[in-house]
Amino acid sequence: MTFKVAIIGRPNVGKSTLFNRLVGKRLALVDDTPGVTRDRRLADGRIGDLKFQVIDTAGLEEASADSLEARMRRQTEQAIGEADLCLFLIDAKSGVVPADRIFAQMLRKRARKVVLVANKMEGRAGEQGFYDAYSLGFGDAVPISAEHGQGMGDLYYAIVEAIGEEVAYAGENEVSMFEGDLPKDAEALPLDEDGEEILPVYDKTKPLKIAVVGRPNAGKSTLINRMIGEERLLTGPEAGITRDSISVDWDWNGRTIRLYDTAGMRKKAKVQEKLEKLSVSDALRSVQYAEVVIIVIDAAIPFEKQDVQIADLVLREGRAAVIAVNKWDAVEDRQSALSEIRMMAEESLPQVKRLRVVPVSGLTGEGIDRLMQTVFEVHEIWNRRIRTSGLNRWLDDIQYHHPPPAVSGRRIKMKYITQIKARPPTFMVHCSRPESLPASYTRYMINSLRESFDLWGVPIRLIMRKGENPYVSRGKKT
């Protein structure tokens, strides 16, 4: 049995547009006029391999008891009661208004689970409303553009986290390719003449999005100026010169690059001014939309607590990351310093083995070519897809040499594994009693995946799911 998701919000925030996006066809009328939707509408929706029923609702409005608006509101309240999860939609361009706060209170009382979604985030017009959304009390908002299909990957993970993997992947949800936005064909990968999956090829004509992040005064803007060969960004000895994320297009060896210079990120307790809070939030958003993140640290004071927190944030977002050790021109004993910094990286960030560390100098340009070569190497690994046949040979092998532990006298059986998406590499294992599998064995599997398929230096996500092999019946005649 699948779960139900209701889209809730005041009029004209884009509920029907999101409904059409999730359903995959234009079922609901969409217009700039508020109040077009009056009845709740139910249809089958999906994001990638995640299937559910989605309910479109009328915009919530304050109204007298006997009015049409009041009857529309009761329909919406009924949808809230039916839904397992409510997507509370706000218009990021308009920001949080009093009506949003009224209905946030209603959802706190009536809804089982709520995910806050900031719609209309295309461009920069919606940034202020996105930051204001924190005041509604539902945690981080998921930034999307329902009209343009942006942010569907973030919405996917927000739904899974809120509803729980056991519920999200129950019923008829099947493993399929998922690359962040709604795919044109969400079925299994096509097969060649030998029955092997035809793996998708990354489009190298699109600009590679790289965010440059780090503590204040780590030399981010200086490094970008040196990379592009011009004084495009303001620099100086003062910390915090960069306030908002600035994008710069650049061509490196025939490849188009889009670099995002970001504000320096300090400890949360030290961020007091509203402007700096907005700058840091803007930097975080740049990380979410980047493909590769260059984390700039100061060679003189490497891996301070804030450096580690920034790197951990980048890795938890699932981005490909490279550590750039800046101001390398001032280091004397370079071989010893580099060995020590790489050891610090392994100890401070054990969740990603062999994280790439490249010494550079924004002042002299030393190491920039090596940095970019490393960026493309990591980006290729981050986009890598592995054939299902190879993964299942690997699964049989690790179970033979290092079987899962028996829990309460019963052995946990790993039945099947497939890669459900890249960017970062994400795998789903079908097994018996996944809730009983120790975390230590999951770490063993992740490390073995890295070693067997050369997935070093990027985050790996491993999802354990209870269920049968969804491809057992493929090819059988009915």
C-alpha positions as CSV (number, residue, x, y, z in Angstrom):
1,M,0.0,0.0,0.0
2,T,1.4,3.4,-1.0
3,F,1.3,6.5,1.1
4,K,-0.5,9.8,0.6
5,V,1.1,13.3,0.2
6,A,-1.1,16.4,0.4
7,I,0.1,19.7,-1.0
8,I,-1.0,22.5,1.3
9,G,-0.7,26.3,1.2
10,R,-2.4,29.6,0.7
11,P,-3.7,30.6,-2.8
12,N,-1.4,31.0,-5.7
13,V,1.8,29.6,-4.2
14,G,2.1,27.0,-7.0
15,K,0.4,23.9,-5.5
16,S,-1.2,22.8,-8.7
17,T,2.0,23.4,-10.6
18,L,3.8,21.1,-8.2
19,F,0.9,18.6,-8.4
20,N,1.3,18.4,-12.2
21,R,5.0,18.0,-11.8
22,L,4.7,15.1,-9.5
23,V,1.9,13.4,-11.5
24,G,3.9,13.9,-14.7
25,K,1.0,15.4,-16.7
26,R,-1.1,18.5,-16.8
27,L,-4.1,17.4,-14.7
28,A,-4.7,20.5,-12.6
29,L,-5.5,23.9,-14.0
30,V,-2.7,26.5,-13.4
31,D,-3.3,30.2,-13.6
32,D,-2.0,33.3,-11.8
33,T,-5.5,34.0,-10.5
34,P,-5.8,32.8,-6.9
35,G,-8.5,30.2,-6.1
36,V,-8.5,28.3,-9.4
37,T,-8.4,24.9,-7.4
38,R,-11.5,24.4,-5.3
39,D,-11.9,20.6,-4.8
40,R,-9.1,18.3,-3.7
41,R,-7.7,16.2,-6.5
42,L,-6.1,12.7,-6.0
43,A,-3.7,11.1,-8.5
44,D,-0.7,8.8,-8.6
45,G,2.6,10.7,-8.3
46,R,6.3,9.8,-8.3
47,I,9.8,11.2,-8.0
48,G,12.3,8.8,-9.4
49,D,11.7,5.4,-7.8
50,L,9.4,6.9,-5.1
51,K,5.7,6.3,-5.8
52,F,2.8,7.8,-3.8
53,Q,-0.6,9.3,-4.1
54,V,-0.6,13.1,-4.3
55,I,-3.5,15.3,-3.3
56,D,-4.0,18.8,-4.8
57,T,-5.9,21.1,-2.5
58,A,-7.6,24.5,-2.6
59,G,-5.7,27.5,-1.2
60,L,-6.3,28.0,2.6
61,E,-8.2,31.2,3.2
62,E,-9.8,32.8,6.3
63,A,-13.6,32.9,5.5
64,S,-17.1,33.0,7.1
65,A,-18.7,29.6,7.9
66,D,-21.2,29.6,5.1
67,S,-19.1,30.9,2.2
68,L,-17.7,29.0,-0.7
69,E,-14.2,29.7,0.6
70,A,-15.1,28.0,3.9
71,R,-16.3,24.9,2.1
72,M,-13.1,24.8,0.1
73,R,-11.2,25.1,3.3
74,R,-13.0,22.1,4.8
75,Q,-12.0,20.1,1.7
76,T,-8.4,21.0,2.4
77,E,-8.7,20.2,6.1
78,Q,-10.0,16.7,5.1
79,A,-7.1,16.2,2.8
80,I,-4.7,17.1,5.7
81,G,-6.5,14.4,7.8
82,E,-6.1,11.8,5.1
83,A,-2.5,12.4,4.2
84,D,0.5,10.6,5.7
85,L,2.6,13.7,4.8
86,C,1.8,17.3,4.0
87,L,4.0,19.4,1.8
88,F,3.5,23.0,3.2
89,L,4.1,25.2,0.2
90,I,5.1,28.9,0.5
91,D,5.8,31.4,-2.3
92,A,9.5,32.3,-1.8
93,K,9.2,35.4,-4.0
94,S,6.4,36.8,-1.8
95,G,8.0,35.6,1.4
96,V,6.3,34.5,4.6
97,V,3.0,36.4,5.1
98,P,0.5,36.3,8.0
99,A,-1.7,33.7,6.3
100,D,1.3,31.3,6.1
101,R,1.7,31.6,9.9
102,I,-2.0,30.9,10.6
103,F,-2.0,27.8,8.5
104,A,1.4,26.7,9.9
105,Q,-0.3,26.6,13.3
106,M,-3.1,24.5,11.8
107,L,-0.7,22.0,10.3
108,R,1.1,21.6,13.6
109,K,-2.2,20.6,15.2
110,R,-3.7,18.4,12.4
111,A,-1.0,17.0,10.2
112,R,0.9,13.8,10.9
113,K,4.1,14.9,9.2
114,V,5.1,18.2,7.5
115,V,7.8,19.1,5.0
116,L,8.2,22.8,4.4
117,V,8.7,23.6,0.7
118,A,9.8,27.0,-0.7
119,N,8.5,27.3,-4.2
120,K,9.4,29.7,-7.0
121,M,13.1,29.6,-6.2
122,E,14.2,30.1,-9.8
123,G,16.7,33.0,-10.0
124,R,17.5,35.1,-7.0
125,A,14.1,36.7,-6.4
126,G,13.0,34.0,-3.9
127,E,16.1,34.0,-1.6
128,Q,14.7,36.3,1.1
129,G,11.5,34.3,1.4
130,F,13.5,31.1,1.5
131,Y,15.5,32.4,4.5
132,D,12.3,33.8,6.2
133,A,10.7,30.3,6.0
134,Y,12.8,29.2,9.0
135,S,10.6,31.3,11.2
136,L,7.6,29.0,10.5
137,G,9.1,26.4,12.8
138,F,9.3,23.4,10.4
139,G,13.1,23.4,10.1
140,D,14.9,23.8,6.8
141,A,12.7,24.5,3.8
142,V,13.2,22.5,0.6
143,P,14.0,25.0,-2.2
144,I,12.3,24.1,-5.5
145,S,10.9,25.5,-8.7
146,A,7.8,23.5,-9.5
147,E,7.4,25.3,-12.8
148,H,11.0,24.5,-14.0
149,G,11.4,21.1,-12.2
150,Q,14.3,22.3,-10.1
151,G,15.0,20.9,-6.6
152,M,13.1,17.6,-7.1
153,G,16.1,15.7,-5.8
154,D,16.1,17.6,-2.6
155,L,12.3,17.0,-2.3
156,Y,12.8,13.3,-2.8
157,Y,15.2,13.0,0.1
158,A,13.1,15.2,2.3
159,I,10.0,13.0,1.7
160,V,11.9,9.8,2.4
161,E,13.4,11.3,5.6
162,A,10.0,12.5,6.9
163,I,8.0,9.5,6.0
164,G,10.7,6.9,6.9
165,E,12.4,4.5,4.5
166,E,10.1,1.5,5.5
167,V,7.0,3.4,4.5
168,A,8.6,5.2,1.5
169,Y,9.7,2.0,-0.1
170,A,6.8,-0.2,0.9
171,G,4.2,-1.5,-1.5
172,E,4.8,-1.3,-5.3
173,N,7.8,1.1,-5.3
174,E,10.4,-0.4,-7.6
175,V,14.1,0.5,-8.0
176,S,14.7,2.7,-11.0
177,M,17.2,5.3,-12.3
178,F,16.9,8.6,-10.5
179,E,19.1,11.5,-11.4
180,G,17.7,14.4,-9.3
181,D,14.7,15.6,-11.3
182,L,11.8,13.7,-12.7
183,P,13.3,11.4,-15.4
184,K,11.6,10.9,-18.7
185,D,11.6,7.2,-18.2
186,A,11.8,6.0,-14.6
187,E,12.1,2.3,-15.5
188,A,15.2,0.1,-15.4
189,L,18.2,1.0,-17.6
190,P,17.9,-0.3,-21.2
191,L,19.8,-3.5,-22.1
192,D,22.3,-4.1,-24.9
193,E,22.5,-7.2,-27.2
194,D,24.4,-9.2,-24.4
195,G,21.8,-8.3,-21.8
196,E,24.0,-5.8,-20.0
197,E,22.7,-2.4,-18.9
198,I,23.5,0.6,-21.1
199,L,24.9,3.1,-18.7
200,P,24.0,6.8,-19.3
201,V,26.7,9.2,-20.4
202,Y,27.3,12.5,-18.6
203,D,26.7,15.5,-20.9
204,K,30.0,17.3,-21.0
205,T,28.6,20.2,-22.9
206,K,26.8,21.6,-19.8
207,P,28.8,24.0,-17.5
208,L,30.3,22.2,-14.6
209,K,29.1,24.0,-11.4
210,I,31.8,24.4,-8.8
211,A,31.2,26.2,-5.5
212,V,34.3,27.5,-3.6
213,V,33.7,27.6,0.1
214,G,35.7,28.0,3.3
215,R,36.2,30.1,6.4
216,P,36.5,33.9,6.1
217,N,39.9,35.1,4.8
218,A,40.9,31.6,3.5
219,G,41.7,33.2,0.1
220,K,38.7,32.0,-1.9
221,S,38.2,35.2,-4.0
222,T,41.9,35.5,-4.6
223,L,42.1,31.9,-5.8
224,I,39.2,32.4,-8.2
225,N,40.7,35.6,-9.6
226,R,43.9,33.6,-10.3
227,M,42.0,30.8,-11.9
228,I,40.2,33.0,-14.4
229,G,43.1,35.3,-14.9
230,E,41.5,38.6,-14.0
231,E,40.5,40.7,-11.0
232,R,36.9,39.7,-11.2
233,L,36.2,39.5,-7.5
234,L,37.0,42.0,-4.7
235,T,39.8,40.9,-2.4
236,G,41.7,42.3,0.5
237,P,43.1,41.5,3.9
238,E,39.8,42.1,5.7
239,A,37.7,39.0,6.4
240,G,34.2,38.8,5.1
241,I,34.5,41.0,1.9
242,T,32.4,38.6,-0.1
243,R,28.8,38.8,1.0
244,D,26.7,37.0,-1.6
245,S,27.5,34.1,-3.9
246,I,29.0,35.4,-7.2
247,S,29.0,33.2,-10.3
248,V,31.8,33.5,-12.8
249,D,31.9,31.6,-16.1
250,W,35.3,30.2,-17.1
251,D,36.8,28.0,-19.8
252,W,39.4,25.5,-18.8
253,N,41.0,23.3,-21.4
254,G,37.9,23.5,-23.6
255,R,35.4,22.8,-20.7
256,T,32.9,25.4,-19.6
257,I,33.1,26.0,-15.8
258,R,30.7,28.0,-13.6
259,L,32.5,29.0,-10.4
260,Y,30.6,30.3,-7.4
261,D,32.5,32.4,-5.0
262,T,30.8,32.3,-1.6
263,A,30.9,34.2,1.7
264,G,33.2,32.9,4.4
265,M,31.3,30.7,6.9
266,R,32.0,31.3,10.6
267,K,30.8,29.5,13.7
268,K,27.0,29.8,14.0
269,A,27.4,31.5,17.4
270,K,29.5,34.2,16.0
271,V,27.1,35.1,13.1
272,Q,25.0,37.9,14.6
273,E,24.2,40.4,11.9
274,K,21.3,39.7,9.6
275,L,23.4,40.5,6.5
276,E,26.0,37.9,7.4
277,K,23.2,35.3,8.2
278,L,21.9,35.9,4.7
279,S,25.4,35.6,3.2
280,V,26.0,32.3,4.9
281,S,22.6,31.0,3.9
282,D,23.4,32.0,0.3
283,A,26.7,30.1,0.5
284,L,24.9,27.0,1.8
285,R,22.5,27.2,-1.1
286,S,25.4,27.4,-3.5
287,V,26.7,24.1,-2.0
288,Q,23.3,22.5,-2.5
289,Y,23.2,23.3,-6.2
290,A,26.9,22.7,-7.0
291,E,28.3,19.5,-8.5
292,V,31.8,19.8,-7.1
293,V,32.7,21.9,-4.0
294,I,36.3,23.2,-3.5
295,I,36.8,23.6,0.2
296,V,39.6,26.1,0.7
297,I,41.6,25.9,3.9
298,D,44.6,28.0,5.1
299,A,47.9,26.1,5.0
300,A,49.1,27.9,8.1
301,I,46.1,26.8,10.2
302,P,44.6,23.7,8.5
303,F,41.6,21.8,9.6
304,E,40.4,24.0,12.4
305,K,37.0,23.0,13.8
306,Q,35.1,25.3,11.4
307,D,37.0,23.7,8.4
308,V,35.8,20.3,9.5
309,Q,32.2,21.4,10.0
310,I,32.1,23.0,6.5
311,A,33.6,19.9,4.9
312,D,31.1,17.7,6.9
313,L,28.2,19.8,5.6
314,V,29.4,19.5,2.0
315,L,29.7,15.7,2.3
316,R,26.3,15.3,4.0
317,E,24.8,17.2,1.1
318,G,26.2,14.5,-1.1
319,R,28.5,16.8,-3.1
320,A,31.8,15.8,-4.7
321,A,34.5,17.6,-2.7
322,V,38.2,18.6,-3.1
323,I,40.3,20.1,-0.3
324,A,42.4,23.1,-1.6
325,V,45.2,23.9,0.8
326,N,45.7,27.6,0.0
327,K,48.6,29.9,0.6
328,W,51.0,27.1,-0.2
329,D,53.6,29.6,-1.3
330,A,54.3,30.5,2.4
331,V,54.9,26.9,3.4
332,E,58.6,25.9,4.0
333,D,58.7,22.2,4.7
334,R,56.2,21.2,2.0
335,Q,56.5,17.4,2.0
336,S,56.1,17.1,5.7
337,A,53.2,19.6,5.8
338,L,51.3,17.9,3.0
339,S,51.7,14.5,4.7
340,E,50.4,15.9,7.9
341,I,47.4,17.7,6.3
342,R,46.4,14.5,4.4
343,M,46.5,12.6,7.7
344,M,44.4,15.2,9.4
345,A,41.9,14.9,6.5
346,E,41.6,11.1,7.0
347,E,41.2,11.5,10.8
348,S,38.8,14.5,10.7
349,L,36.5,13.2,7.9
350,P,36.5,9.4,8.1
351,Q,33.1,9.1,6.3
352,V,34.8,9.6,2.9
353,K,38.0,7.6,2.4
354,R,40.9,9.2,0.5
355,L,39.4,12.6,0.2
356,R,41.5,14.5,-2.4
357,V,43.8,17.2,-0.9
358,V,45.6,19.6,-3.4
359,P,48.1,22.3,-2.3
360,V,47.5,25.6,-4.2
361,S,48.5,29.3,-4.1
362,G,45.9,31.9,-5.1
363,L,48.7,34.4,-5.0
364,T,51.1,32.7,-7.5
365,G,48.8,30.3,-9.3
366,E,50.8,27.3,-8.2
367,G,48.8,24.0,-8.2
368,I,45.7,25.3,-10.1
369,D,46.1,22.9,-13.0
370,R,46.4,20.0,-10.6
371,L,43.4,21.2,-8.7
372,M,41.2,21.3,-11.8
373,Q,42.4,17.9,-12.9
374,T,41.5,16.5,-9.5
375,V,38.1,18.3,-9.7
376,F,37.3,16.4,-13.0
377,E,38.5,13.1,-11.6
378,V,36.3,13.4,-8.6
379,H,33.4,14.6,-10.7
380,E,33.7,11.5,-12.9
381,I,33.6,9.2,-9.8
382,W,30.6,11.1,-8.4
383,N,28.7,10.5,-11.7
384,R,29.7,6.9,-12.0
385,R,27.1,4.1,-12.5
386,I,27.9,0.5,-12.0
387,R,26.2,-2.4,-13.8
388,T,23.7,-4.4,-11.7
389,S,25.4,-7.7,-12.7
390,G,28.7,-6.5,-11.3
391,L,27.2,-5.3,-8.1
392,N,25.4,-8.6,-7.5
393,R,28.6,-10.6,-8.1
394,W,30.3,-8.3,-5.5
395,L,27.3,-8.9,-3.1
396,D,27.7,-12.7,-3.4
397,D,31.4,-12.5,-2.9
398,I,31.3,-10.4,0.3
399,Q,28.5,-12.6,1.8
400,Y,30.7,-15.7,1.1
401,H,33.9,-14.3,2.6
402,H,32.3,-12.1,5.3
403,P,28.6,-13.0,5.9
404,P,26.3,-10.7,7.8
405,P,26.1,-11.5,11.5
406,A,23.3,-13.7,12.9
407,V,20.9,-11.7,15.0
408,S,18.7,-13.6,17.5
409,G,20.0,-16.8,15.9
410,R,18.8,-15.9,12.4
411,R,21.1,-15.0,9.6
412,I,20.4,-11.8,7.6
413,K,20.2,-12.6,3.9
414,M,21.3,-10.0,1.3
415,K,19.2,-10.8,-1.8
416,Y,19.9,-8.2,-4.4
417,I,21.6,-4.8,-4.9
418,T,21.2,-2.1,-7.6
419,Q,22.4,1.4,-8.0
420,I,19.4,3.7,-7.9
421,K,21.2,6.9,-8.8
422,A,24.5,8.6,-9.2
423,R,25.6,12.1,-8.0
424,P,26.5,10.7,-5.4
425,P,26.6,7.0,-6.0
426,T,23.5,5.6,-4.2
427,F,22.8,1.9,-3.8
428,M,19.8,-0.1,-2.6
429,V,20.1,-3.5,-1.1
430,H,17.1,-5.8,-0.8
431,C,17.6,-7.9,2.3
432,S,15.8,-9.7,5.1
433,R,15.4,-7.7,8.4
434,P,17.4,-4.6,7.4
435,E,16.5,-3.0,10.8
436,S,18.7,-5.7,12.5
437,L,21.8,-5.1,10.4
438,P,24.6,-3.6,12.5
439,A,26.0,-0.2,11.5
440,S,29.5,-1.8,11.5
441,Y,28.5,-4.2,8.7
442,T,27.0,-1.3,6.7
443,R,30.3,0.6,7.0
444,Y,32.1,-2.6,5.9
445,M,29.9,-2.8,2.8
446,I,30.5,0.9,1.9
447,N,34.3,0.5,2.3
448,S,34.2,-2.7,0.2
449,L,32.2,-0.9,-2.5
450,R,34.8,1.8,-2.6
451,E,37.7,-0.7,-3.0
452,S,35.9,-2.9,-5.5
453,F,34.6,-0.2,-7.8
454,D,37.2,2.6,-7.3
455,L,34.7,5.0,-5.6
456,W,37.3,6.8,-3.4
457,G,36.9,10.4,-2.4
458,V,33.1,10.8,-2.8
459,P,30.1,10.2,-0.5
460,I,28.3,6.9,-0.9
461,R,24.7,6.3,0.2
462,L,23.6,2.7,1.0
463,I,19.9,2.1,1.5
464,M,18.8,-1.2,3.0
465,R,15.3,-2.2,2.0
466,K,13.2,-5.2,2.9
467,G,11.7,-6.9,-0.1
468,E,12.1,-9.3,-2.9
469,N,14.2,-8.9,-6.1
470,P,12.0,-6.6,-8.3
471,Y,13.6,-8.1,-11.4
472,V,13.0,-11.8,-10.8
473,S,10.0,-11.9,-13.0
474,R,11.5,-9.8,-15.8
475,G,11.5,-11.7,-19.1
476,K,9.1,-14.4,-17.9
477,K,6.1,-15.1,-20.1
478,T,2.7,-14.6,-18.6
